[in-house]
Amino acid sequence: MRTTFAGVVGAVGLVAALTVAPGVAQATGTGVSWVDCGDGLQCGEVTVPADWGRPRGARVSLGVARLPARDQAAKKGVLLVNLGGPAQQISVLRVAKDAFTDLTRWFDVVVSDPRGFEASAGIRCPYPAPLPENLEWASPDRATYERYRTANHRFGVDCGRVAAGPLAGHLDSGQVAHDMDAIRAALGQERLNYYGNSYGTVFAQAYARHFPQRIGRMYLDSVLDHTRRSWTDWLLPRARTTERNMVRFAQWCDAEAACALHGRDVLKTWDEVLARAAREPIPAGDRTVNASRIVSRTNPGYEEEWPDLARAIAEAHAGDATLFAEQPVGGRDPDLSRITFCADFPYPSDYRVLKSWEDGLRRVTPHIGWVATWPMAYHCAGLPDTGTYPPHRLRVPGLGPVLVASGEYDATTPPEDARRVAARLGNARYLPVEGGHALYLSGHPCVREHVHRYLVDGVLPPDGTACGVA
């Protein structure tokens, strides 16, 4: 019943985008001075303006790292990778490098910490970002929400304004896209070959807006749509995917005799648990559990957790919600990630607006999909100066072939996002996959086969191709 927050975003009523100066780095081949930095990685730096709108202003160093191609004489080139977040990349690559063993047959695999993270002029926030009160974030009461919004505003000022120094106000995907082009130039590449996962696809969309003529091959996995300018239009695919996952869970229980809810109306039982917990918290040992906590600890997209979810619902319906009380709410986001996230997706903070969206989603996704309203509020509530690079329309005619893949059960980055972005890239092939999030990294063999063929030889899957269960 794990809950994830990564990538839950949207856009409406947005201000004009930051205008970035047209002077950009060319492929001068100035090079990166690589040094061994442990775990099979080589590390270096690329220096860029803190604000690409003022290229002669303050400068910062971006940390880069690479897994060298195993045969340097035979390699196809360089592949820049972003694993998502937004978060540090180099330290993640150290523990995830085995996922890229296949790619190092053909490429130097290069990552860079996004500006402000760790090796890239790392910003040290003076204290950790706040967490929702009692780790509850789904449909909080107004007083709880306002306390959280106040704490998050204070954090946004102290970290995003004061501690950020010259990077204050310049931590968005538009700036990162220019950083990516500077890295391309420093590596001596005429075109950028790129693999973006999850939030890395937001950086890809920004790069396509600014530098479409410099894109070589681009693979986007678990796409986060940065083109919608309506919050409600953006939220609906997330709500519907979560609701479909709950229905799939109920269907599994109907067919699986070992399910703790087998033979019962699963969705009705779930609804009754939430309704009871909303009226009066359900006992859980020496504690109680309210409806917000139950929903905060439920994600029906993880099939391997369906047996535990069924037991938790059955016991809560019988009057003991201990299993929900004991469930972790999921990992917290890196402190700086919400600053970057909300610069790209400036989510409204007005409690009345959020509740009205929840009410609207309850009408079309009544069991659990409506919860899609709240995760972005967890990130963005009260943050100052958000919206430096809000969602943009995306039209990229004449772009070379791009491969886009998405899991049909992924509510974090729902497949509708990937289909929409693929259509707007103009020359993209969408690969639907019966799966969840981060398909290549999770080792989906069908996906990896198509990705390798595309990145190495430029061959897209035939139109209509789909990947089944791994």
Secondary structure, 3 states (H helix, E strand, C coil): CCCCCCCCCCCCCCCCCCCCCCCCCCCCCCCCCCEECCCCCEEEEEEEECCCCCCCCCEEEEEEEEECCCCCCCCCEEEEEECCCCCCCHHHHHHHHHHHCCHHHCEEEEEECCCCCCCCCCCCCCCCCCCCHHHCCCCCCHHHHHHHHHHHHHHHHHHHHHHCHHHCCCCCHHHHHHHHHHHHHHCCCCCEEEEEECCHHHHHHHHHHHCHHHEEEEEEECCCCCCCCCHHHHHHHHHHHHHHHHHHHHHHHHHCCCCCCCCCCHHHHHHHHHHHHHHCCEEECCEEECHHHHHHCCCCCCHHHHHHHHHHHHHHHCCCCHHHHHCCCCCCCCCCHHHHHHHHCCCCCCHHHHHHHHHHHHHHCCCCHHHHHCHHHHHHCCCCCCCCCCCCCCCCCCCCCEEEEEECCCCCCCHHHHHHHHHHHCCEEEEEECCCCCCCCCCCHHHHHHHHHHHHHCCCCCCCCCECCC
